Amino acid sequence: MEPPPINPKKVNDMYANVYKYVPKEFQGDALYAPPSKAQIVEAIGRKKARADARAKAKEAKSG
């Protein structure tokens, strides 16, 4: 059984927001690894898609 795929947004968030607080001896752990370029691009794409969907829903709601 394969593990579930890694969520690119979570990888990006963990590195950006948590990594600086992780003790030096644990910074090499895969959990805190810097995201790859592909993961960054995918996370940004998902964020933009959500923002576009929210804007579209807000526009539809207001008339």
mmCIF file as gemmi writes it, N, C-alpha and C atoms, coordinates in Angstrom:
data_model
loop_
_atom_site.group_PDB
_atom_site.id
_atom_site.type_symbol
_atom_site.label_atom_id
_atom_site.label_alt_id
_atom_site.label_comp_id
_atom_site.label_asym_id
_atom_site.label_entity_id
_atom_site.label_seq_id
_atom_site.pdbx_PDB_ins_code
_atom_site.Cartn_x
_atom_site.Cartn_y
_atom_site.Cartn_z
_atom_site.occupancy
_atom_site.B_iso_or_equiv
_atom_site.pdbx_formal_charge
_atom_site.auth_seq_id
_atom_site.auth_asym_id
_atom_site.pdbx_PDB_model_num
ATOM 1 N N . MET Axp A 1 ? 0.846 -1.175 0 1 0 ? 1 A 1
ATOM 2 C CA . MET Axp A 1 ? 0 0 0 1 0 ? 1 A 1
ATOM 3 C C . MET Axp A 1 ? 0.895 1.243 0 1 0 ? 1 A 1
ATOM 4 N N . GLU Axp A 2 ? 0.614 2.15 -0.896 1 0 ? 2 A 1
ATOM 5 C CA . GLU Axp A 2 ? 1.415 3.361 -1.002 1 0 ? 2 A 1
ATOM 6 C C . GLU Axp A 2 ? 0.878 4.444 -0.072 1 0 ? 2 A 1
ATOM 7 N N . PRO Axp A 3 ? 1.758 5.287 0.441 1 0 ? 3 A 1
ATOM 8 C CA . PRO Axp A 3 ? 1.281 6.407 1.256 1 0 ? 3 A 1
ATOM 9 C C . PRO Axp A 3 ? 0.566 7.421 0.365 1 0 ? 3 A 1
ATOM 10 N N . PRO Axp A 4 ? -0.305 8.233 0.94 1 0 ? 4 A 1
ATOM 11 C CA . PRO Axp A 4 ? -1.005 9.233 0.135 1 0 ? 4 A 1
ATOM 12 C C . PRO Axp A 4 ? -0.014 10.263 -0.414 1 0 ? 4 A 1
ATOM 13 N N . PRO Axp A 5 ? -0.363 10.914 -1.512 1 0 ? 5 A 1
ATOM 14 C CA . PRO Axp A 5 ? 0.547 11.916 -2.073 1 0 ? 5 A 1
ATOM 15 C C . PRO Axp A 5 ? 0.709 13.102 -1.124 1 0 ? 5 A 1
ATOM 16 N N . ILE Axp A 6 ? 1.842 13.744 -1.233 1 0 ? 6 A 1
ATOM 17 C CA . ILE Axp A 6 ? 2.137 14.891 -0.377 1 0 ? 6 A 1
ATOM 18 C C . ILE Axp A 6 ? 1.396 16.112 -0.9 1 0 ? 6 A 1
ATOM 19 N N . ASN Axp A 7 ? 0.75 16.833 -0.012 1 0 ? 7 A 1
ATOM 20 C CA . ASN Axp A 7 ? 0.037 18.049 -0.369 1 0 ? 7 A 1
ATOM 21 C C . ASN Axp A 7 ? 1.059 19.177 -0.544 1 0 ? 7 A 1
ATOM 22 N N . PRO Axp A 8 ? 1.219 19.714 -1.756 1 0 ? 8 A 1
ATOM 23 C CA . PRO Axp A 8 ? 2.234 20.748 -1.996 1 0 ? 8 A 1
ATOM 24 C C . PRO Axp A 8 ? 2.042 21.995 -1.141 1 0 ? 8 A 1
ATOM 25 N N . LYS Axp A 9 ? 0.792 22.354 -0.863 1 0 ? 9 A 1
ATOM 26 C CA . LYS Axp A 9 ? 0.543 23.539 -0.041 1 0 ? 9 A 1
ATOM 27 C C . LYS Axp A 9 ? 1.073 23.327 1.374 1 0 ? 9 A 1
ATOM 28 N N . LYS Axp A 10 ? 0.853 22.145 1.906 1 0 ? 10 A 1
ATOM 29 C CA . LYS Axp A 10 ? 1.332 21.856 3.261 1 0 ? 10 A 1
ATOM 30 C C . LYS Axp A 10 ? 2.852 21.849 3.325 1 0 ? 10 A 1
ATOM 31 N N . VAL Axp A 11 ? 3.508 21.299 2.293 1 0 ? 11 A 1
ATOM 32 C CA . VAL Axp A 11 ? 4.971 21.293 2.254 1 0 ? 11 A 1
ATOM 33 C C . VAL Axp A 11 ? 5.486 22.723 2.252 1 0 ? 11 A 1
ATOM 34 N N . ASN Axp A 12 ? 4.883 23.546 1.412 1 0 ? 12 A 1
ATOM 35 C CA . ASN Axp A 12 ? 5.279 24.945 1.311 1 0 ? 12 A 1
ATOM 36 C C . ASN Axp A 12 ? 5.046 25.673 2.635 1 0 ? 12 A 1
ATOM 37 N N . ASP Axp A 13 ? 3.879 25.469 3.244 1 0 ? 13 A 1
ATOM 38 C CA . ASP Axp A 13 ? 3.557 26.123 4.515 1 0 ? 13 A 1
ATOM 39 C C . ASP Axp A 13 ? 4.476 25.664 5.645 1 0 ? 13 A 1
ATOM 40 N N . MET Axp A 14 ? 4.753 24.362 5.706 1 0 ? 14 A 1
ATOM 41 C CA . MET Axp A 14 ? 5.64 23.852 6.763 1 0 ? 14 A 1
ATOM 42 C C . MET Axp A 14 ? 7.014 24.49 6.663 1 0 ? 14 A 1
ATOM 43 N N . TYR Axp A 15 ? 7.529 24.575 5.453 1 0 ? 15 A 1
ATOM 44 C CA . TYR Axp A 15 ? 8.864 25.147 5.282 1 0 ? 15 A 1
ATOM 45 C C . TYR Axp A 15 ? 8.851 26.65 5.571 1 0 ? 15 A 1
ATOM 46 N N . ALA Axp A 16 ? 7.842 27.357 5.071 1 0 ? 16 A 1
ATOM 47 C CA . ALA Axp A 16 ? 7.792 28.813 5.214 1 0 ? 16 A 1
ATOM 48 C C . ALA Axp A 16 ? 7.492 29.258 6.647 1 0 ? 16 A 1
ATOM 49 N N . ASN Axp A 17 ? 6.627 28.519 7.352 1 0 ? 17 A 1
ATOM 50 C CA . ASN Axp A 17 ? 6.154 28.984 8.655 1 0 ? 17 A 1
ATOM 51 C C . ASN Axp A 17 ? 6.718 28.251 9.859 1 0 ? 17 A 1
ATOM 52 N N . VAL Axp A 18 ? 7.152 27.02 9.698 1 0 ? 18 A 1
ATOM 53 C CA . VAL Axp A 18 ? 7.549 26.203 10.842 1 0 ? 18 A 1
ATOM 54 C C . VAL Axp A 18 ? 9.05 25.957 10.894 1 0 ? 18 A 1
ATOM 55 N N . TYR Axp A 19 ? 9.687 25.844 9.742 1 0 ? 19 A 1
ATOM 56 C CA . TYR Axp A 19 ? 11.099 25.454 9.66 1 0 ? 19 A 1
ATOM 57 C C . TYR Axp A 19 ? 11.995 26.3 10.556 1 0 ? 19 A 1
ATOM 58 N N . LYS Axp A 20 ? 11.748 27.593 10.618 1 0 ? 20 A 1
ATOM 59 C CA . LYS Axp A 20 ? 12.621 28.478 11.402 1 0 ? 20 A 1
ATOM 60 C C . LYS Axp A 20 ? 12.552 28.202 12.908 1 0 ? 20 A 1
ATOM 61 N N . TYR Axp A 21 ? 11.521 27.507 13.365 1 0 ? 21 A 1
ATOM 62 C CA . TYR Axp A 21 ? 11.371 27.2 14.787 1 0 ? 21 A 1
ATOM 63 C C . TYR Axp A 21 ? 11.815 25.779 15.144 1 0 ? 21 A 1
ATOM 64 N N . VAL Axp A 22 ? 12.157 24.987 14.149 1 0 ? 22 A 1
ATOM 65 C CA . VAL Axp A 22 ? 12.558 23.595 14.364 1 0 ? 22 A 1
ATOM 66 C C . VAL Axp A 22 ? 14.001 23.565 14.863 1 0 ? 22 A 1
ATOM 67 N N . PRO Axp A 23 ? 14.284 22.81 15.935 1 0 ? 23 A 1
ATOM 68 C CA . PRO Axp A 23 ? 15.664 22.704 16.42 1 0 ? 23 A 1
ATOM 69 C C . PRO Axp A 23 ? 16.593 22.172 15.328 1 0 ? 23 A 1
ATOM 70 N N . LYS Axp A 24 ? 17.839 22.591 15.369 1 0 ? 24 A 1
ATOM 71 C CA . LYS Axp A 24 ? 18.835 22.237 14.342 1 0 ? 24 A 1
ATOM 72 C C . LYS Axp A 24 ? 18.921 20.731 14.108 1 0 ? 24 A 1
ATOM 73 N N . GLU Axp A 25 ? 18.834 19.926 15.168 1 0 ? 25 A 1
ATOM 74 C CA . GLU Axp A 25 ? 18.993 18.48 14.996 1 0 ? 25 A 1
ATOM 75 C C . GLU Axp A 25 ? 17.84 17.842 14.214 1 0 ? 25 A 1
ATOM 76 N N . PHE Axp A 26 ? 16.709 18.528 14.083 1 0 ? 26 A 1
ATOM 77 C CA . PHE Axp A 26 ? 15.567 17.981 13.353 1 0 ? 26 A 1
ATOM 78 C C . PHE Axp A 26 ? 15.346 18.644 12 1 0 ? 26 A 1
ATOM 79 N N . GLN Axp A 27 ? 16.118 19.651 11.655 1 0 ? 27 A 1
ATOM 80 C CA . GLN Axp A 27 ? 15.903 20.371 10.401 1 0 ? 27 A 1
ATOM 81 C C . GLN Axp A 27 ? 16.18 19.519 9.17 1 0 ? 27 A 1
ATOM 82 N N . GLY Axp A 28 ? 16.922 18.44 9.301 1 0 ? 28 A 1
ATOM 83 C CA . GLY Axp A 28 ? 17.182 17.551 8.178 1 0 ? 28 A 1
ATOM 84 C C . GLY Axp A 28 ? 16.054 16.565 7.908 1 0 ? 28 A 1
ATOM 85 N N . ASP Axp A 29 ? 15.047 16.53 8.776 1 0 ? 29 A 1
ATOM 86 C CA . ASP Axp A 29 ? 13.923 15.612 8.626 1 0 ? 29 A 1
ATOM 87 C C . ASP Axp A 29 ? 13.135 15.942 7.357 1 0 ? 29 A 1
ATOM 88 N N . ALA Axp A 30 ? 12.634 14.925 6.685 1 0 ? 30 A 1
ATOM 89 C CA . ALA Axp A 30 ? 11.879 15.113 5.437 1 0 ? 30 A 1
ATOM 90 C C . ALA Axp A 30 ? 10.619 15.947 5.645 1 0 ? 30 A 1
ATOM 91 N N . LEU Axp A 31 ? 10.078 15.936 6.846 1 0 ? 31 A 1
ATOM 92 C CA . LEU Axp A 31 ? 8.876 16.711 7.143 1 0 ? 31 A 1
ATOM 93 C C . LEU Axp A 31 ? 9.103 18.204 6.945 1 0 ? 31 A 1
ATOM 94 N N . TYR Axp A 32 ? 10.318 18.665 7.18 1 0 ? 32 A 1
ATOM 95 C CA . TYR Axp A 32 ? 10.629 20.093 7.096 1 0 ? 32 A 1
ATOM 96 C C . TYR Axp A 32 ? 11.464 20.439 5.869 1 0 ? 32 A 1
ATOM 97 N N . ALA Axp A 33 ? 11.564 19.534 4.914 1 0 ? 33 A 1
ATOM 98 C CA . ALA Axp A 33 ? 12.388 19.752 3.718 1 0 ? 33 A 1
ATOM 99 C C . ALA Axp A 33 ? 11.834 20.906 2.887 1 0 ? 33 A 1
ATOM 100 N N . PRO Axp A 34 ? 12.718 21.643 2.235 1 0 ? 34 A 1
ATOM 101 C CA . PRO Axp A 34 ? 12.239 22.72 1.364 1 0 ? 34 A 1
ATOM 102 C C . PRO Axp A 34 ? 11.422 22.139 0.205 1 0 ? 34 A 1
ATOM 103 N N . PRO Axp A 35 ? 10.378 22.839 -0.211 1 0 ? 35 A 1
ATOM 104 C CA . PRO Axp A 35 ? 9.567 22.338 -1.317 1 0 ? 35 A 1
ATOM 105 C C . PRO Axp A 35 ? 10.331 22.412 -2.637 1 0 ? 35 A 1
ATOM 106 N N . SER Axp A 36 ? 10.006 21.503 -3.538 1 0 ? 36 A 1
ATOM 107 C CA . SER Axp A 36 ? 10.614 21.536 -4.869 1 0 ? 36 A 1
ATOM 108 C C . SER Axp A 36 ? 9.942 22.648 -5.681 1 0 ? 36 A 1
ATOM 109 N N . LYS Axp A 37 ? 10.556 23.005 -6.789 1 0 ? 37 A 1
ATOM 110 C CA . LYS Axp A 37 ? 9.974 24.042 -7.665 1 0 ? 37 A 1
ATOM 111 C C . LYS Axp A 37 ? 8.574 23.625 -8.12 1 0 ? 37 A 1
ATOM 112 N N . ALA Axp A 38 ? 8.405 22.34 -8.447 1 0 ? 38 A 1
ATOM 113 C CA . ALA Axp A 38 ? 7.103 21.849 -8.902 1 0 ? 38 A 1
ATOM 114 C C . ALA Axp A 38 ? 6.054 21.985 -7.796 1 0 ? 38 A 1
ATOM 115 N N . GLN Axp A 39 ? 6.431 21.699 -6.549 1 0 ? 39 A 1
ATOM 116 C CA . GLN Axp A 39 ? 5.494 21.827 -5.433 1 0 ? 39 A 1
ATOM 117 C C . GLN Axp A 39 ? 5.116 23.284 -5.205 1 0 ? 39 A 1
ATOM 118 N N . ILE Axp A 40 ? 6.069 24.19 -5.346 1 0 ? 40 A 1
ATOM 119 C CA . ILE Axp A 40 ? 5.781 25.617 -5.181 1 0 ? 40 A 1
ATOM 120 C C . ILE Axp A 40 ? 4.811 26.08 -6.261 1 0 ? 40 A 1
ATOM 121 N N . VAL Axp A 41 ? 5.082 25.7 -7.503 1 0 ? 41 A 1
ATOM 122 C CA . VAL Axp A 41 ? 4.213 26.093 -8.621 1 0 ? 41 A 1
ATOM 123 C C . VAL Axp A 41 ? 2.804 25.542 -8.418 1 0 ? 41 A 1
ATOM 124 N N . GLU Axp A 42 ? 2.703 24.28 -7.998 1 0 ? 42 A 1
ATOM 125 C CA . GLU Axp A 42 ? 1.386 23.68 -7.779 1 0 ? 42 A 1
ATOM 126 C C . GLU Axp A 42 ? 0.65 24.359 -6.626 1 0 ? 42 A 1
ATOM 127 N N . ALA Axp A 43 ? 1.349 24.678 -5.547 1 0 ? 43 A 1
ATOM 128 C CA . ALA Axp A 43 ? 0.724 25.348 -4.405 1 0 ? 43 A 1
ATOM 129 C C . ALA Axp A 43 ? 0.212 26.727 -4.81 1 0 ? 43 A 1
ATOM 130 N N . ILE Axp A 44 ? 1.001 27.46 -5.581 1 0 ? 44 A 1
ATOM 131 C CA . ILE Axp A 44 ? 0.581 28.785 -6.043 1 0 ? 44 A 1
ATOM 132 C C . ILE Axp A 44 ? -0.631 28.661 -6.966 1 0 ? 44 A 1
ATOM 133 N N . GLY Axp A 45 ? -0.615 27.664 -7.84 1 0 ? 45 A 1
ATOM 134 C CA . GLY Axp A 45 ? -1.745 27.439 -8.743 1 0 ? 45 A 1
ATOM 135 C C . GLY Axp A 45 ? -3.027 27.124 -7.994 1 0 ? 45 A 1
ATOM 136 N N . ARG Axp A 46 ? -2.922 26.275 -6.983 1 0 ? 46 A 1
ATOM 137 C CA . ARG Axp A 46 ? -4.107 25.941 -6.177 1 0 ? 46 A 1
ATOM 138 C C . ARG Axp A 46 ? -4.62 27.165 -5.423 1 0 ? 46 A 1
ATOM 139 N N . LYS Axp A 47 ? -3.703 27.956 -4.894 1 0 ? 47 A 1
ATOM 140 C CA . LYS Axp A 47 ? -4.089 29.164 -4.159 1 0 ? 47 A 1
ATOM 141 C C . LYS Axp A 47 ? -4.82 30.133 -5.087 1 0 ? 47 A 1
ATOM 142 N N . LYS Axp A 48 ? -4.304 30.306 -6.298 1 0 ? 48 A 1
ATOM 143 C CA . LYS Axp A 48 ? -4.936 31.195 -7.275 1 0 ? 48 A 1
ATOM 144 C C . LYS Axp A 48 ? -6.301 30.663 -7.684 1 0 ? 48 A 1
ATOM 145 N N . ALA Axp A 49 ? -6.421 29.364 -7.875 1 0 ? 49 A 1
ATOM 146 C CA . ALA Axp A 49 ? -7.701 28.767 -8.256 1 0 ? 49 A 1
ATOM 147 C C . ALA Axp A 49 ? -8.753 28.991 -7.171 1 0 ? 49 A 1
ATOM 148 N N . ARG Axp A 50 ? -8.352 28.842 -5.907 1 0 ? 50 A 1
ATOM 149 C CA . ARG Axp A 50 ? -9.288 29.087 -4.803 1 0 ? 50 A 1
ATOM 150 C C . ARG Axp A 50 ? -9.704 30.551 -4.755 1 0 ? 50 A 1
ATOM 151 N N . ALA Axp A 51 ? -8.748 31.462 -4.951 1 0 ? 51 A 1
ATOM 152 C CA . ALA Axp A 51 ? -9.052 32.892 -4.938 1 0 ? 51 A 1
ATOM 153 C C . ALA Axp A 51 ? -10.003 33.244 -6.082 1 0 ? 51 A 1
ATOM 154 N N . ASP Axp A 52 ? -9.761 32.682 -7.259 1 0 ? 52 A 1
ATOM 155 C CA . ASP Axp A 52 ? -10.639 32.928 -8.405 1 0 ? 52 A 1
ATOM 156 C C . ASP Axp A 52 ? -12.045 32.395 -8.136 1 0 ? 52 A 1
ATOM 157 N N . ALA Axp A 53 ? -12.143 31.217 -7.536 1 0 ? 53 A 1
ATOM 158 C CA . ALA Axp A 53 ? -13.446 30.626 -7.225 1 0 ? 53 A 1
ATOM 159 C C . ALA Axp A 53 ? -14.194 31.473 -6.2 1 0 ? 53 A 1
ATOM 160 N N . ARG Axp A 54 ? -13.468 31.978 -5.194 1 0 ? 54 A 1
ATOM 161 C CA . ARG Axp A 54 ? -14.112 32.846 -4.2 1 0 ? 54 A 1
ATOM 162 C C . ARG Axp A 54 ? -14.618 34.129 -4.848 1 0 ? 54 A 1
ATOM 163 N N . ALA Axp A 55 ? -13.816 34.729 -5.715 1 0 ? 55 A 1
ATOM 164 C CA . ALA Axp A 55 ? -14.216 35.963 -6.394 1 0 ? 55 A 1
ATOM 165 C C . ALA Axp A 55 ? -15.433 35.721 -7.278 1 0 ? 55 A 1
ATOM 166 N N . LYS Axp A 56 ? -15.447 34.589 -7.978 1 0 ? 56 A 1
ATOM 167 C CA . LYS Axp A 56 ? -16.577 34.254 -8.844 1 0 ? 56 A 1
ATOM 168 C C . LYS Axp A 56 ? -17.841 34.038 -8.014 1 0 ? 56 A 1
ATOM 169 N N . ALA Axp A 57 ? -17.718 33.346 -6.879 1 0 ? 57 A 1
ATOM 170 C CA . ALA Axp A 57 ? -18.871 33.104 -6.007 1 0 ? 57 A 1
ATOM 171 C C . ALA Axp A 57 ? -19.381 34.413 -5.416 1 0 ? 57 A 1
ATOM 172 N N . LYS Axp A 58 ? -18.468 35.283 -5.043 1 0 ? 58 A 1
ATOM 173 C CA . LYS Axp A 58 ? -18.858 36.575 -4.477 1 0 ? 58 A 1
ATOM 174 C C . LYS Axp A 58 ? -19.577 37.414 -5.526 1 0 ? 58 A 1
ATOM 175 N N . GLU Axp A 59 ? -19.071 37.375 -6.752 1 0 ? 59 A 1
ATOM 176 C CA . GLU Axp A 59 ? -19.686 38.116 -7.851 1 0 ? 59 A 1
ATOM 177 C C . GLU Axp A 59 ? -21.088 37.578 -8.141 1 0 ? 59 A 1
ATOM 178 N N . ALA Axp A 60 ? -21.246 36.265 -8.147 1 0 ? 60 A 1
ATOM 179 C CA . ALA Axp A 60 ? -22.546 35.646 -8.409 1 0 ? 60 A 1
ATOM 180 C C . ALA Axp A 60 ? -23.532 35.96 -7.288 1 0 ? 60 A 1
ATOM 181 N N . LYS Axp A 61 ? -23.036 36.017 -6.067 1 0 ? 61 A 1
ATOM 182 C CA . LYS Axp A 61 ? -23.897 36.28 -4.913 1 0 ? 61 A 1
ATOM 183 C C . LYS Axp A 61 ? -24.393 37.723 -4.915 1 0 ? 61 A 1
ATOM 184 N N . SER Axp A 62 ? -23.514 38.658 -5.308 1 0 ? 62 A 1
ATOM 185 C CA . SER Axp A 62 ? -23.877 40.072 -5.244 1 0 ? 62 A 1
ATOM 186 C C . SER Axp A 62 ? -24.718 40.517 -6.439 1 0 ? 62 A 1
ATOM 187 N N . GLY Axp A 63 ? -24.834 39.681 -7.411 1 0 ? 63 A 1
ATOM 188 C CA . GLY Axp A 63 ? -25.756 40.055 -8.447 1 0 ? 63 A 1
ATOM 189 C C . GLY Axp A 63 ? -25.271 39.927 -9.788 1 0 ? 63 A 1
